[in-house]
């Protein structure tokens, strides 16, 4: 049924040639009588080919997110900005500096372009990531917005998404929202063949989102019926309980979809890491659905079957699936999978072969821990518990937001091992920046909304590419856990922060 609006909404979309952005563009075009659509895309052969069918239906700005003038052209006259674009993994793992320049630079450009509109500011929708939350294995595999920001070591993508979120949500933009996207299921995911496939713990979890649900979300957030209370908050994006699975369950479903044997037949258990990868099930995953009603609620197995019938599958996979040769002769598949495990730079077994102490510490704990990994026969493949451990955010969450005072902020800061240096605040004002101090004595300004609702804390203690420094700081999560009770409740159960292990010395390698 068509929606009857008074006038068309002017939408500016970044990332229209990517997975989520292209799905959103299709949904917007399906209601094109309600939207004027403008997109920003790189003038590459690939992007021109993808957008060619839409010429005449949308306005295309051929430019770059890193160029302020290109972003300004997109923002001017817009009612809403859907900022979906940026560098993502696994490409981000190979191009960390470009990832930083693109993801953080784009956030700054959008902030400045929106603020330049004065009283005619468009609303801003920022697509964040579950990668901002880092390692959340059992028993802490259930999470929500407001939990500590904790990007996994070497996750260049996650760092830039967390930093960009901080830029946009504490910028002074009047209406913004940060939607932390989970892993997206889409047919082309069956084509992925990269060492990152082994960076996930077998019993780690993820609450996946389908690409169609993601596209519907982008269109529905543009509707004028979205209430004012929706804005200036953080939400987790997921397709619901049906899509809460373990990494082992995902591998099994994916391999079945492309006609391959079970994981035990073509992988070694040791190829998979045991820690340091993001993913969780959402305690608050249904909140966004209650506002936007974007889920199709397709059964998970049915969705994988649909993906396996996609015309976008490569010929090799189509042949293997049709002939069942991979299932019949699994020993032919295993060498191809081993190639990825031993591939230079990001292959987990390459780290072991070369005795890389930093990577081994981050992803396995130690060589002793690595050697203790059991074979498949003795590996626990059970589904993680449906029981949730809920982290304490350090303030009374049942208290109405309009009743919060400086005393609440002081209590929250103390729980984070620091102080709220501001001596007063307007009652119920979550957006005016206050002055804070962390346990290390660093002082910084941030809004209560960013700290309490977003889960952020001191920018100088975390591995952000801060200010104009040429490189990010090292990960020091063990040290942070020793001084920050808020952070420790998430970190300590999964690590041993009482020891001065190699993890405290982590730096970026390969920061191009």
C-alpha positions in Angstrom: 0.0 0.0 0.0 1.4 3.4 -0.9 2.1 5.9 1.8 0.5 9.3 1.3 3.0 12.1 2.2 2.6 15.8 1.8 5.8 16.2 -0.2 8.7 14.2 -1.3 11.6 13.5 1.2 15.0 14.4 -0.1 17.3 11.5 0.7 21.1 11.6 0.4 22.6 8.1 0.4 26.3 7.1 0.7 27.4 3.6 -0.1 24.8 3.0 -2.7 27.0 0.5 -4.6 27.7 -1.6 -1.5 25.7 -4.5 0.0 23.5 -2.6 2.4 23.4 0.6 0.5 22.3 -1.0 -2.8 19.5 -2.8 -0.9 18.4 0.5 0.6 18.5 2.2 -2.8 16.2 -0.5 -4.3 13.7 0.0 -1.4 13.7 3.8 -1.9 13.1 3.4 -5.6 10.2 1.0 -4.9 8.6 4.1 -3.3 10.1 6.7 -5.6 6.9 8.7 -5.6 7.8 9.6 -2.0 11.5 10.3 -2.4 14.0 12.4 -4.3 17.1 10.3 -4.2 20.7 11.5 -4.4 23.7 9.3 -4.0 27.5 9.8 -3.8 29.6 7.2 -5.6 33.2 6.8 -6.8 33.6 7.4 -10.5 35.1 3.9 -11.0 34.1 1.4 -13.7 32.5 -0.9 -11.1 30.3 1.8 -9.5 29.3 3.3 -12.9 28.2 -0.2 -14.0 26.2 -0.8 -10.8 24.4 2.6 -11.0 23.9 2.6 -14.8 20.3 1.1 -14.5 19.3 3.9 -12.2 20.4 6.9 -14.3 17.4 9.3 -14.8 15.7 8.0 -11.6 18.3 9.3 -9.1 20.8 12.1 -8.9 24.3 10.8 -8.9 27.3 12.7 -7.5 30.5 11.2 -8.8 33.0 11.9 -6.1 34.6 10.7 -2.9 33.6 10.6 0.7 37.0 11.9 1.6 36.3 15.1 -0.3 34.4 17.7 1.7 33.0 19.5 -1.4 31.5 16.2 -2.7 29.9 15.4 0.6 28.6 19.0 0.9 26.9 18.7 -2.5 25.1 15.7 -1.3 24.0 17.1 2.1 22.8 20.5 0.8 19.0 20.5 0.4 18.6 17.0 1.9 16.0 16.1 4.6 17.9 13.0 5.7 21.4 11.6 5.2 21.8 7.8 5.1 25.5 7.4 5.8 26.1 3.7 4.9 29.3 4.1 2.8 32.8 3.2 3.8 35.5 0.6 3.8 34.6 -2.8 5.3 36.3 -6.0 6.1 38.0 -8.0 4.7 39.3 -5.2 2.4 39.8 -3.0 5.5 42.3 -5.6 6.8 44.5 -5.1 3.8 44.1 -1.3 3.5 44.1 0.1 7.1 45.2 3.6 6.3 42.7 4.0 3.5 40.1 2.6 5.8 41.0 5.2 8.4 41.0 8.1 5.8 37.7 6.9 4.4 35.6 6.0 7.4 36.8 8.7 9.8 37.3 11.3 7.1 33.7 10.7 5.8 32.3 11.2 9.3 34.1 14.5 9.7 32.9 15.7 6.3 29.3 14.7 7.0 29.4 16.4 10.4 30.8 19.6 9.0 28.5 19.6 5.9 25.4 19.1 8.1 26.3 21.7 10.6 26.9 24.2 7.7 23.2 23.9 6.9 22.3 26.0 10.0 18.6 25.8 10.8 18.0 23.5 7.8 20.1 20.5 9.1 19.0 17.2 7.7 18.7 14.2 10.0 21.7 11.8 10.0 21.5 8.1 10.0 24.9 6.5 10.8 25.5 2.8 10.2 27.9 1.6 12.9 29.0 -2.0 13.5 28.8 -4.8 15.9 32.6 -4.8 15.4 32.8 -1.9 17.9 31.9 -4.3 20.7 34.7 -6.8 20.2 35.1 -10.2 21.7 31.9 -11.4 23.4 32.2 -15.1 23.8 30.2 -17.2 26.3 29.2 -16.4 29.0 29.1 -12.8 27.8 27.6 -13.5 24.4 24.5 -11.5 25.0 24.9 -7.7 24.7 23.2 -4.4 24.2 23.9 -0.8 23.4 25.7 0.9 26.3 28.0 -2.0 26.9 31.7 -1.1 26.8 33.2 -0.2 23.4 36.0 -2.7 23.0 37.4 -3.2 19.5 39.3 -6.4 18.9 43.0 -6.2 18.3 44.0 -5.6 14.6 40.4 -4.7 13.7 41.1 -1.6 11.7 37.4 -1.5 10.5 36.0 -1.7 14.1 38.3 1.1 15.3 37.2 3.5 12.5 33.5 2.7 13.0 33.8 3.5 16.7 35.7 6.7 16.1 33.3 7.8 13.4 30.3 7.1 15.7 31.9 9.3 18.4 32.4 12.1 15.8 28.9 12.1 14.6 26.9 11.5 17.7 28.7 14.2 19.8 28.8 16.8 17.0 25.9 19.0 17.8 23.8 17.6 15.0 20.2 18.0 16.2 18.8 14.7 14.9 21.1 11.7 14.5 20.9 8.0 15.1 23.6 5.3 15.2 22.5 1.8 14.0 25.1 -0.8 14.7 24.9 -3.3 11.9 25.6 -7.0 12.4 26.9 -9.4 9.8 24.8 -9.2 6.7 23.5 -12.3 4.9 23.4 -11.8 1.1 24.0 -14.3 -1.8 27.5 -13.0 -2.6 28.7 -14.0 0.9 28.8 -17.5 -0.5 31.6 -16.3 -2.8 33.9 -15.1 0.1 37.2 -16.9 0.2 39.6 -15.1 2.5 41.7 -15.9 5.6 39.2 -14.0 7.7 37.0 -17.1 7.5 39.3 -18.6 10.2 39.4 -15.5 12.5 36.2 -16.6 14.2 36.0 -18.8 17.3 33.9 -21.9 16.6 31.5 -21.2 19.5 31.4 -17.5 19.0 28.0 -16.1 18.0 26.3 -13.5 15.8 22.8 -12.3 15.3 22.8 -12.0 11.5 20.7 -9.6 9.4 19.5 -10.3 5.9 20.3 -7.8 3.2 16.6 -7.4 2.4 15.8 -6.5 6.1 18.7 -4.0 6.0 17.3 -2.4 2.8 13.8 -2.1 4.3 15.2 -0.5 7.4 16.9 2.3 5.4 13.7 3.1 3.6 11.5 3.0 6.6 13.7 5.3 8.7 13.1 8.0 6.0 9.4 8.0 6.6 8.0 11.1 8.4 6.0 8.8 10.7 9.2 7.9 12.6 8.6 9.6 16.1 10.9 12.2 17.6 11.8 9.9 20.5 13.5 7.5 18.1 16.4 10.0 17.4 19.6 10.6 19.2 20.0 7.0 20.3 21.9 3.8 19.5 20.3 0.7 18.2 21.5 -2.8 17.3 20.4 -4.2 13.9 19.5 -7.9 13.7 16.9 -10.0 12.0 15.8 -11.5 15.3 15.8 -14.7 17.3 15.8 -17.0 14.2 19.1 -15.5 13.1 21.0 -16.0 16.4 23.4 -18.7 15.7 26.9 -19.8 16.6 29.8 -19.5 14.2 29.8 -23.3 13.8 26.1 -23.3 12.9 26.9 -20.6 10.3 29.7 -22.6 8.8 27.6 -25.7 8.6 24.7 -23.8 6.9 27.0 -22.0 4.5 28.9 -25.1 3.4 25.6 -27.0 2.9 24.3 -24.2 0.8 27.2 -24.4 -1.6 27.3 -28.2 -1.7 30.4 -28.7 0.5 31.0 -31.2 3.3 30.5 -30.4 6.9 33.2 -28.3 8.6 34.8 -31.3 10.3 35.5 -32.9 7.0 37.4 -30.0 5.3 38.7 -27.8 8.2 41.0 -28.5 11.1 39.7 -27.2 14.4 43.0 -25.4 15.1 42.6 -23.3 12.0 39.9 -21.3 13.8 40.9 -18.7 16.4 39.7 -19.1 20.0 39.2 -15.3 20.8 39.6 -11.7 19.5 36.6 -11.6 17.1 33.4 -9.7 17.5 29.9 -11.0 17.6 27.0 -11.3 20.1 23.3 -11.9 20.4 21.2 -8.9 21.2 19.3 -8.3 24.4 17.9 -5.2 22.8 17.6 -6.5 19.2 13.9 -6.1 19.0 13.8 -2.4 19.9 14.6 -1.2 16.4 12.0 -3.6 14.9 9.4 -2.1 17.2 10.0 1.3 15.7 10.6 0.4 12.0 9.0 -3.1 11.4 11.7 -4.0 8.8 12.0 -7.8 9.4 10.5 -10.3 6.9 10.9 -13.1 9.4 12.0 -15.7 6.8 13.1 -19.0 8.5 16.9 -19.2 8.6 17.2 -22.5 6.7 14.9 -21.3 4.0 16.9 -18.1 3.6 20.2 -20.1 3.1 18.3 -22.2 0.6 17.3 -19.1 -1.3 20.9 -17.8 -1.3 22.1 -21.1 -2.7 19.8 -20.7 -5.7 21.1 -17.2 -6.5 22.2 -16.5 -10.0 25.2 -14.6 -8.6 27.0 -17.8 -7.5 30.3 -18.5 -9.4 30.3 -21.3 -11.9 32.6 -23.4 -9.8 30.2 -23.4 -6.9 27.2 -24.0 -9.1 29.0 -27.0 -10.7 30.1 -28.4 -7.3 26.6 -28.1 -5.9 24.9 -29.7 -9.0 27.3 -32.6 -9.2 27.8 -33.0 -5.5 31.5 -33.7 -6.2 32.6 -31.7 -3.2 30.5 -33.8 -0.8 31.5 -37.0 -2.4 35.2 -36.2 -2.4 35.9 -33.9 0.5 39.7 -34.5 0.4 39.7 -32.4 -2.8 38.3 -29.4 -0.9 40.5 -29.5 2.2 43.7 -28.4 0.4 41.9 -25.3 -1.0 40.7 -24.4 2.5 44.2 -25.0 4.0 45.6 -22.5 1.5 43.6 -19.8 3.2 44.6 -20.9 6.7 48.3 -20.7 5.7 48.1 -17.6 3.5 50.6 -14.9 4.1 49.7 -12.0 6.4 46.2 -13.0 7.7 46.3 -16.8 7.7 46.0 -18.1 11.2 48.4 -21.0 10.6 50.9 -18.6 9.0 51.0 -16.9 12.4 51.7 -20.2 14.1 54.4 -21.2 11.5 56.2 -17.9 11.8 55.7 -17.8 15.7 54.2 -14.3 15.5 53.9 -13.5 19.3 51.5 -10.6 18.9 49.0 -12.4 16.7 49.2 -15.6 18.7 48.6 -13.7 21.9 45.6 -11.8 20.4 43.9 -14.7 18.7 44.9 -17.7 20.8 46.3 -16.5 24.1 49.6 -18.3 23.9 51.3 -21.1 22.0 50.4 -23.4 25.0 46.7 -22.4 24.5 47.0 -23.1 20.8 48.5 -26.6 21.3 45.7 -27.4 23.8 43.0 -26.9 21.1 41.3 -30.3 20.8 40.5 -32.1 17.6 37.0 -32.1 16.2 36.1 -35.2 18.0 36.7 -33.5 21.4 35.6 -30.0 20.4 32.5 -28.6 22.1 30.1 -27.8 19.3 27.0 -27.2 21.4 24.9 -24.1 21.1 25.9 -21.4 23.6 23.5 -20.8 26.4 20.3 -18.9 26.0 20.9 -17.4 29.5 22.1 -13.8 29.4 24.6 -12.2 31.7 23.6 -8.5 31.7 26.4 -6.0 32.2 26.0 -3.2 34.7 26.1 0.3 33.1 26.8 2.1 36.3 23.6 4.0 36.7 19.9 3.5 37.5 18.4 2.5 34.2 14.9 2.5 35.5 15.2 6.2 36.3 13.4 8.5 33.8 16.0 10.2 31.6 14.6 13.6 32.4 15.4 13.1 36.1 19.2 12.5 35.7 21.5 15.0 37.5 25.2 15.6 37.9 25.2 13.0 40.8 24.2 10.3 38.3 27.1 11.3 36.1 29.5 11.2 38.9 28.4 7.7 39.9 28.8 6.5 36.3 32.3 8.0 36.1 33.3 6.4 39.3 32.2 3.0 38.0 34.5 3.6 35.0 37.4 4.2 37.3 37.4 8.0 36.8 35.6 11.2 37.7 33.1 13.6 36.3 34.9 16.9 36.7 31.9 19.0 35.9 30.2 20.2 39.0 26.7 20.9 37.5 24.5 20.0 34.6 21.0 20.9 33.6 18.7 18.3 34.9 17.9 15.7 32.2 20.3 17.2 29.7 22.0 14.3 28.0 23.6 16.3 25.1 25.6 19.1 26.6 29.2 17.9 26.9 30.6 17.5 30.4 34.3 17.2 31.4 35.5 13.8 32.5 38.7 12.3 33.8 39.8 8.6 33.4 41.8 6.6 35.8 45.0 7.5 34.0 44.3 11.2 34.5 43.4 12.1 30.9 40.7 14.7 30.8 38.2 14.9 27.9 34.8 16.3 27.0 31.8 14.1 26.1 28.1 14.1 26.4 26.3 11.9 29.0 24.6 10.3 26.0 27.9 9.2 24.4 29.2 7.8 27.7 26.2 6.2 29.3 24.1 5.2 26.3 26.9 4.7 23.8 29.4 2.8 26.0 32.3 5.1 25.0 34.9 6.4 27.5 38.4 8.0 27.3 39.6 8.5 23.8 43.3 8.6 24.8 43.2 5.2 26.6 41.5 3.3 23.7 43.2 2.4 20.4 41.6 5.2 18.4 43.6 7.0 15.7 43.3 10.1 17.9 43.6 13.6 16.5 46.4 13.9 13.9 48.7 11.1 15.3 50.2 9.1 12.4 49.3 5.8 14.0 46.7 4.4 16.5 47.7 3.7 20.0 48.3 0.1 21.1 45.6 -2.0 22.5 45.8 -2.0 26.3 42.6 -3.7 27.3 44.3 -5.7 30.1 45.5 -2.5 31.7 42.1 -0.9 31.1 40.4 -3.8 32.9 42.6 -3.4 35.9 41.6 0.2 36.4 38.0 0.4 35.0 35.3 -1.8 36.7 32.8 -1.0 34.0 35.2 -2.4 31.4 36.5 -5.2 33.6 33.1 -7.0 33.9 33.2 -7.6 30.2 36.9 -8.3 29.7 38.1 -10.1 32.8 35.9 -13.3 32.5 37.4 -13.9 29.0 41.0 -13.0 29.7 43.6 -12.7 32.5 44.3 -9.0 33.0 46.2 -9.6 36.2 49.2 -10.7 34.2 51.4 -8.4 32.1 51.1 -10.5 29.0 52.0 -9.7 25.4 48.5 -8.3 24.8 49.4 -5.1 26.7 52.1 -4.4 24.1 49.9 -4.8 21.0 50.6 -2.3 18.2 49.4 -2.1 14.7 51.6 -4.0 12.3 51.0 -3.4 8.6 49.6 0.1 9.2 50.3 1.3 5.7 
